[in-house]
Amino acid sequence: MPPTRKAARRPRRDRASVGKPSDRRAPSPATIATNRLNELAEALDITLSELAARIEALEHLLVEGRLCTLDDLIRSREVVDRRENDR
């Protein structure tokens, strides 16, 4: 009689984990919101610094091209500051 093959066994599952939720849980809505706010704050910091650098470059070109003086730029900044304080 030819030898018979044994049926392949499936690995046993730990009985303690059967029917119980895993340790990994979905993050709470508050955690998701906090993470999103942190991402937005970082993106805003990067955007603001890039914008400030571009404004400084434009101011440099305006003064270098003699389209305005440094005093003109200072006065324009003061006007913007006053408008922001009035809000």
C-alpha positions as semicolon CSV with decimal commas, in nm:
position;residue;x (nm);y (nm);z (nm)
1;M;0,000;0,000;0,000
2;P;0,139;0,344;-0,092
3;P;0,217;0,584;0,190
4;T;-0,059;0,834;0,258
5;R;-0,001;1,203;0,273
6;K;-0,074;1,393;0,587
7;A;-0,304;1,688;0,548
8;A;-0,129;2,024;0,574
9;R;-0,205;2,188;0,902
10;R;-0,293;2,550;0,935
11;P;-0,107;2,744;1,200
12;R;-0,295;2,765;1,527
13;R;-0,446;3,094;1,621
14;D;-0,388;3,215;1,969
15;R;-0,711;3,165;2,156
16;A;-0,659;3,486;2,353
17;S;-0,683;3,697;2,038
18;V;-0,994;3,533;1,896
19;G;-1,286;3,774;1,898
20;K;-1,098;4,056;2,069
21;P;-1,021;4,388;1,901
22;S;-0,660;4,450;1,813
23;D;-0,447;4,696;2,007
24;R;-0,442;4,929;1,708
25;R;-0,735;5,163;1,718
26;A;-0,835;5,434;1,479
27;P;-0,716;5,776;1,596
28;S;-0,978;5,989;1,762
29;P;-1,125;6,284;1,572
30;A;-0,943;6,519;1,810
31;T;-0,610;6,355;1,727
32;I;-0,681;6,379;1,355
33;A;-0,774;6,747;1,390
34;T;-0,461;6,821;1,595
35;N;-0,236;6,650;1,342
36;R;-0,401;6,840;1,057
37;L;-0,362;7,172;1,239
38;N;0,007;7,098;1,298
39;E;0,054;7,021;0,927
40;L;-0,122;7,344;0,829
41;A;0,083;7,549;1,075
42;E;0,405;7,408;0,931
43;A;0,292;7,478;0,574
44;L;0,191;7,831;0,673
45;D;0,530;7,896;0,836
46;I;0,704;7,788;0,516
47;T;0,472;7,995;0,297
48;L;0,510;8,308;0,511
49;S;0,889;8,291;0,509
50;E;0,891;8,246;0,129
51;L;0,652;8,539;0,090
52;A;0,866;8,760;0,314
53;A;1,176;8,673;0,110
54;R;1,000;8,765;-0,215
55;I;0,880;9,096;-0,072
56;E;1,232;9,178;0,040
57;A;1,362;9,096;-0,308
58;L;1,102;9,325;-0,466
59;E;1,185;9,605;-0,225
60;H;1,552;9,565;-0,312
61;L;1,472;9,589;-0,684
62;L;1,254;9,897;-0,629
63;V;1,532;10,077;-0,443
64;E;1,803;9,958;-0,681
65;G;1,600;10,067;-0,985
66;R;1,538;10,401;-0,814
67;L;1,164;10,359;-0,842
68;C;1,131;10,447;-0,475
69;T;1,352;10,530;-0,181
70;L;1,408;10,338;0,139
71;D;1,207;10,606;0,321
72;D;0,913;10,539;0,086
73;L;0,924;10,171;0,177
74;I;0,939;10,249;0,548
75;R;0,639;10,482;0,520
76;S;0,441;10,220;0,325
77;R;0,513;9,962;0,596
78;E;0,393;10,207;0,860
79;V;0,066;10,254;0,668
80;V;0,013;9,877;0,654
81;D;0,090;9,847;1,026
82;R;-0,163;10,119;1,109
83;R;-0,430;9,946;0,900
84;E;-0,366;9,616;1,076
85;N;-0,390;9,782;1,417
86;D;-0,722;9,946;1,323
87;R;-0,889;9,610;1,257
